[in-house]
């Protein structure tokens, strides 16, 4: 789970201090934040707490929750919804699939997300 380039196989019984490797310049929170912004900036603004750097805040964009005409361009992270009572007046729009977005945020973050 999570970003595979930050994961390394670990044996729980192995003493990690004797690993012999020193890892520098790794910023998993910053990388997670960049990935969230890349994938979901259409739906939300992502903020990092600069004081401790451990928490990523999410502010949902209100306009992202307005229905948009359904098309192939708008299908990612969206749910189709039929609007209108009569068949000749009905049209299909798309709204954000919040459950899918939150699930993917959790999957991208792996062990970083609680």
C-alpha positions as CSV (number, residue, x, y, z in Angstrom):
1,X,0.0,0.0,0.0
2,X,1.0,3.6,-0.5
3,X,3.8,5.0,-2.5
4,X,6.1,2.0,-3.4
5,X,9.2,4.1,-3.8
6,X,9.0,5.0,-0.1
7,X,8.6,1.5,1.1
8,X,11.3,-1.0,1.7
9,X,10.8,-4.6,2.8
10,X,11.1,-4.8,6.6
11,X,11.6,-7.8,8.8
12,X,10.0,-6.9,12.2
13,X,12.7,-9.0,14.0
14,X,15.6,-7.2,12.3
15,X,17.4,-4.4,14.2
16,X,17.0,-1.4,11.8
17,X,20.0,0.4,13.4
18,X,22.3,-2.2,11.9
19,X,20.9,-1.7,8.4
20,X,24.0,0.2,7.4
21,X,22.1,2.5,5.0
22,X,21.5,6.1,5.7
23,X,18.5,7.7,3.9
24,X,18.6,11.4,3.4
25,X,16.3,13.9,1.6
26,X,13.2,11.7,1.9
27,X,10.1,13.7,2.5
28,X,7.1,11.3,2.5
29,X,4.6,14.0,3.7
30,X,5.7,16.5,1.0
31,X,5.5,13.8,-1.7
32,X,2.1,12.8,-0.5
33,X,1.0,16.4,-0.6
34,X,2.3,16.8,-4.2
35,X,0.5,13.7,-5.3
36,X,-2.8,14.8,-3.7
37,X,-2.5,18.2,-5.4
38,X,-1.7,16.6,-8.8
39,X,-4.7,14.2,-8.7
40,X,-7.4,16.1,-6.8
41,X,-6.7,19.9,-7.1
42,X,-9.9,20.1,-9.1
43,X,-11.9,19.1,-6.0
44,X,-9.9,20.4,-3.1
45,X,-7.1,22.6,-1.8
46,X,-4.4,20.8,0.2
47,X,-2.4,22.5,3.0
48,X,0.5,21.4,5.1
49,X,0.9,22.4,8.7
50,X,4.3,24.2,8.5
51,X,5.0,24.1,12.3
52,X,5.1,20.3,12.7
53,X,4.7,19.1,9.1
54,X,2.7,16.1,10.2
55,X,-0.8,17.1,9.1
56,X,-2.3,17.7,5.7
57,X,-5.4,19.8,5.7
58,X,-8.1,19.5,3.0
59,X,-10.5,22.3,2.0
60,X,-13.1,21.2,-0.5
61,X,-13.8,23.5,-3.4
62,X,-17.6,24.3,-3.3
63,X,-17.8,24.7,-7.1
64,X,-16.4,21.2,-7.6
65,X,-19.7,19.8,-6.2
66,X,-21.9,21.5,-8.8
67,X,-23.3,19.1,-11.4
68,X,-21.4,19.2,-14.8
69,X,-22.5,17.8,-18.1
70,X,-21.5,14.1,-18.3
71,X,-18.8,13.4,-20.9
72,X,-15.7,11.2,-21.3
73,X,-13.6,14.2,-20.1
74,X,-15.4,14.4,-16.7
75,X,-15.7,10.7,-15.9
76,X,-12.7,10.3,-13.5
77,X,-13.8,10.5,-9.9
78,X,-17.4,11.4,-11.0
79,X,-20.8,9.7,-10.7
80,X,-23.3,9.9,-13.5
81,X,-26.7,11.2,-12.4
82,X,-29.9,11.4,-14.4
83,X,-31.7,14.7,-13.9
84,X,-35.3,15.4,-15.0
85,X,-38.6,13.5,-14.5
86,X,-39.7,13.1,-18.1
87,X,-37.6,11.1,-20.6
88,X,-37.6,13.9,-23.2
89,X,-36.4,16.4,-20.6
90,X,-33.9,14.3,-18.7
91,X,-30.2,14.7,-19.1
92,X,-27.2,13.1,-17.5
93,X,-24.8,15.1,-15.4
94,X,-21.8,14.2,-13.3
95,X,-21.1,14.8,-9.6
96,X,-18.0,14.0,-7.6
97,X,-17.7,10.5,-6.1
98,X,-16.5,11.5,-2.7
99,X,-16.2,7.9,-1.4
100,X,-13.8,7.1,-4.3
101,X,-11.8,10.2,-3.8
102,X,-11.3,9.6,-0.1
103,X,-10.5,6.0,-0.7
104,X,-7.9,6.9,-3.2
105,X,-6.4,9.5,-0.9
106,X,-6.1,6.8,1.8
107,X,-4.6,4.3,-0.7
108,X,-2.0,6.8,-2.0
109,X,-0.9,7.7,1.6
110,X,-0.6,4.2,2.8
111,X,0.6,4.2,6.4
112,X,0.8,8.0,6.5
113,X,-3.0,8.2,6.6
114,X,-4.9,7.4,9.8
